[in-house]
């Protein structure tokens, strides 16, 4: 099991950041009550572009919920 580095909420979206086999990549798990998404991000992106990464997460969830409707 990979070590959890961080977890936080973006509104209703729970974001969990954990290690991967690669020291330069992180696993990002995002979920709310009806949608779940997982992707890899670079350590650099997480450290220096977290705000941008969070905006992409919000946009993706908004698109998923629009498609459900």
C-alpha positions as CSV (number, residue, x, y, z in Angstrom):
1,X,0.0,0.0,0.0
2,X,1.3,3.4,-0.9
3,X,2.0,6.0,1.8
4,X,-0.5,8.9,2.0
5,X,1.1,12.3,1.7
6,X,-1.8,14.6,2.0
7,X,-5.6,14.7,1.9
8,X,-8.0,17.6,1.8
9,X,-11.4,18.7,0.6
10,X,-12.3,20.9,-2.4
11,X,-15.9,21.5,-1.4
12,X,-17.5,18.1,-1.6
13,X,-14.6,16.5,-3.4
14,X,-12.2,14.6,-1.2
15,X,-8.6,14.6,-2.6
16,X,-6.0,12.1,-1.4
17,X,-2.4,12.4,-2.5
18,X,-0.2,9.3,-2.2
19,X,3.2,8.0,-3.3
20,X,3.8,5.8,-6.3
21,X,6.6,3.5,-7.3
22,X,8.3,6.5,-9.0
23,X,9.8,9.1,-6.7
24,X,8.8,11.8,-9.2
25,X,5.1,10.9,-9.5
26,X,2.2,11.0,-7.2
27,X,-1.2,9.3,-7.3
28,X,-4.1,11.7,-6.9
29,X,-7.5,10.1,-6.0
30,X,-10.5,12.4,-6.1
31,X,-14.0,11.4,-5.1
32,X,-17.4,12.7,-4.1
33,X,-20.7,10.9,-3.5
34,X,-21.2,10.0,-7.2
35,X,-18.0,10.3,-9.1
36,X,-14.4,9.0,-8.6
37,X,-11.3,9.9,-10.6
38,X,-7.7,9.0,-10.2
39,X,-4.6,10.3,-12.1
40,X,-0.9,10.7,-11.8
41,X,0.8,14.1,-11.2
42,X,4.4,15.0,-11.0
43,X,5.9,15.9,-7.6
44,X,6.8,19.3,-9.2
45,X,3.2,20.0,-10.2
46,X,1.9,19.1,-6.8
47,X,4.5,21.3,-5.0
48,X,4.3,24.4,-7.3
49,X,1.1,24.2,-9.3
50,X,-1.3,22.8,-6.7
51,X,-3.8,25.6,-7.3
52,X,-3.9,24.8,-11.0
53,X,-4.2,21.1,-10.3
54,X,-7.2,21.8,-8.0
55,X,-8.9,23.8,-10.7
56,X,-8.5,21.0,-13.2
57,X,-10.1,18.6,-10.6
58,X,-13.0,20.9,-10.0
59,X,-13.6,21.3,-13.8
60,X,-13.5,17.6,-14.4
61,X,-16.0,16.9,-11.6
62,X,-18.3,19.7,-13.0
63,X,-18.1,18.1,-16.4
64,X,-18.9,14.6,-15.0
65,X,-21.9,15.9,-13.1
66,X,-23.2,17.7,-16.2
67,X,-23.0,14.5,-18.2
68,X,-25.0,12.7,-15.5
69,X,-27.8,15.2,-15.9
